[in-house]
């Protein structure tokens, strides 16, 4: 009889402990979820690229042929955005005759400085109309995002960084600073995580026709 009483006493002691442990675990998980949600909304509810680029001085706006912004699409689209608008004016030495802009895609990698990201030129150099508003054009023959991620897999949470690099006969390629956009690839689709908000109305006029590979 005493043995039975001892077993009952042990069970009555152990069971509340197990319940308390489970309650603590559940409370901890709920608290973690609430903290994550709070941080998400404090950041404006937006995704953030897991890297910083100290050389990025402005943002790129991706524009469609209909004069509206492009914020998502398929990685195989040709092109994924017909015109890309920069937000940083060309500096002295890069603002004269012969000025061009070149769009590159770069492969972010965890723990690697942005200056060391591998990259690939997506388009032929594009002449643009206004040195205060650099722009570049993509065509059906430009390198697609699908081709880029096949060569440089988007291993850092799906991110791809776009850079608009300016160049001139006088100054060469300006790699010390450039405008950027952050895209995120998911399967055969992509969407814009961080980019500019310039008006795309009349974006086609920002580039000079006949200055890119058709």
C-alpha positions in Angstrom: 0.0 0.0 0.0 2.8 2.4 0.9 4.5 1.7 -2.5 1.3 2.6 -4.3 1.0 5.9 -2.2 4.6 6.7 -3.1 4.0 6.1 -6.8 0.9 8.4 -6.7 2.9 11.0 -4.8 5.7 10.8 -7.4 3.2 11.1 -10.3 1.4 14.0 -8.7 4.7 15.8 -8.3 6.1 15.0 -11.7 3.0 15.8 -13.7 2.8 19.5 -12.6 6.5 19.9 -13.4 6.0 18.6 -16.9 3.0 20.8 -17.4 4.9 23.8 -16.1 7.8 23.0 -18.5 5.5 22.7 -21.5 3.8 26.0 -20.5 7.2 27.7 -20.3 8.3 26.4 -23.7 5.0 27.5 -25.3 5.3 31.0 -23.7 8.9 31.3 -24.9 7.9 30.4 -28.5 5.0 32.8 -28.4 7.2 35.6 -27.1 9.8 34.9 -29.8 7.1 35.1 -32.4 5.8 38.3 -31.0 9.3 39.9 -31.0 9.9 38.8 -34.6 6.6 40.2 -35.6 7.3 43.5 -33.8 10.6 43.9 -35.5 9.0 43.1 -38.8 6.5 45.9 -38.4 9.0 48.3 -37.0 10.9 47.9 -40.2 7.8 48.8 -42.1 6.8 45.2 -42.8 9.4 45.0 -45.6 12.0 42.5 -46.5 15.6 43.5 -46.2 18.6 42.3 -48.0 21.1 40.5 -45.8 24.0 42.7 -46.9 25.1 46.3 -47.1 27.0 48.0 -49.9 28.9 51.1 -48.9 29.4 52.1 -52.5 25.7 52.2 -53.3 24.8 55.9 -53.4 21.3 55.7 -54.9 18.5 53.4 -56.0 17.5 52.0 -59.4 13.9 52.1 -60.7 12.9 49.4 -63.1 10.5 50.5 -65.8 8.3 48.7 -68.3 7.6 49.5 -71.9 4.1 50.8 -70.8 5.7 53.6 -68.7 4.9 51.9 -65.3 7.3 50.5 -62.7 8.3 46.8 -62.9 8.5 45.2 -59.4 8.2 41.4 -60.3 8.3 39.0 -63.1 9.8 35.7 -64.4 13.6 35.2 -64.4 13.3 34.2 -68.0 11.7 37.4 -69.2 13.4 39.0 -72.2 14.0 41.6 -70.9 12.9 41.6 -67.3 12.7 45.5 -67.4 13.2 47.4 -70.6 14.6 50.5 -69.0 16.5 51.1 -65.7 16.6 54.6 -64.2 19.4 55.7 -61.9 18.9 58.3 -59.2 22.5 59.7 -58.9 23.7 62.3 -61.4 26.9 61.6 -63.3 29.8 63.4 -61.7 32.3 65.6 -63.5 34.3 63.6 -66.0 31.4 61.2 -66.6 28.8 63.7 -67.7 30.1 64.7 -71.2 29.9 63.4 -74.7 30.3 59.6 -75.0 28.9 58.9 -71.5 27.3 55.5 -71.1 25.8 53.3 -68.4 26.1 49.6 -68.0 23.9 47.4 -66.0 25.5 44.5 -64.0 24.0 41.8 -61.8 26.0 40.7 -58.8 25.9 37.6 -56.6 25.7 38.4 -52.8 27.4 35.8 -50.6 27.0 35.5 -46.9 30.1 36.8 -45.0 31.6 38.4 -48.2 32.0 42.2 -48.6 29.9 43.6 -51.4 33.1 44.8 -53.2 33.9 41.1 -53.6 30.6 39.9 -55.0 30.9 38.1 -58.3 29.2 39.9 -61.2 28.2 39.8 -64.8 27.4 42.5 -67.4 23.8 42.2 -68.5 23.7 44.7 -71.4 25.8 46.5 -73.9 26.8 50.1 -72.8 23.9 52.5 -73.2 24.1 56.2 -74.0 21.7 58.2 -72.0 20.1 61.6 -72.6 20.5 63.5 -69.3 23.7 63.4 -67.3 21.6 64.3 -64.3 19.5 61.1 -64.7 21.6 58.1 -65.9 19.6 55.3 -67.5 20.2 52.0 -69.3 18.1 49.9 -71.7 17.7 46.1 -71.8 16.6 44.3 -74.9 15.6 40.8 -75.9 19.2 40.0 -76.4 20.3 41.2 -72.9 21.4 38.5 -70.4 18.3 37.2 -68.5 18.1 36.8 -64.8 17.7 33.1 -65.5 21.1 32.9 -67.2 22.7 35.0 -64.5 21.5 32.8 -61.6 22.4 29.7 -63.6 26.0 30.9 -63.7 26.0 32.6 -60.3 23.4 30.9 -58.0 21.5 33.2 -55.7 22.7 31.4 -52.6 22.3 34.2 -50.1 18.5 33.8 -49.5 17.8 34.3 -53.2 19.2 37.8 -53.5 20.6 39.4 -56.6 22.0 42.9 -56.6 21.8 45.1 -59.7 24.4 47.9 -60.2 24.3 50.7 -62.8 27.9 51.6 -63.5 28.7 54.8 -65.4 31.5 55.2 -67.9 33.0 57.8 -70.1 36.0 58.1 -72.5 37.6 60.5 -70.1 37.1 58.7 -66.8 36.7 55.0 -67.7 34.4 53.0 -65.5 33.2 54.6 -62.3 33.2 51.7 -59.8 33.7 53.8 -56.6 30.0 54.4 -56.4 26.9 53.4 -58.3 23.1 53.1 -58.0 21.7 49.7 -57.0 18.5 47.6 -56.6 18.0 44.4 -54.7 16.0 41.6 -56.2 15.0 38.3 -54.7 14.7 35.1 -56.8 12.2 32.4 -55.8 12.1 29.5 -58.3 11.4 30.9 -61.7 10.1 34.3 -60.4 11.7 37.4 -59.0 10.5 40.4 -57.1 12.0 43.8 -56.2 12.9 44.1 -52.5 14.7 47.5 -52.6 14.6 50.0 -55.4 13.8 53.5 -56.4 10.5 55.3 -57.0 11.2 57.5 -60.0 8.5 58.1 -62.5 8.6 55.6 -65.4 6.5 57.9 -67.6 8.6 58.6 -70.7 11.4 56.3 -69.4 12.2 55.3 -73.0 13.3 58.8 -73.7 15.9 58.6 -71.0 18.1 56.4 -73.2 19.3 57.3 -76.7 18.1 55.0 -79.4 20.5 53.1 -81.5 23.1 52.9 -78.8 22.6 49.4 -77.5 22.9 46.0 -78.9 19.5 45.2 -80.6 
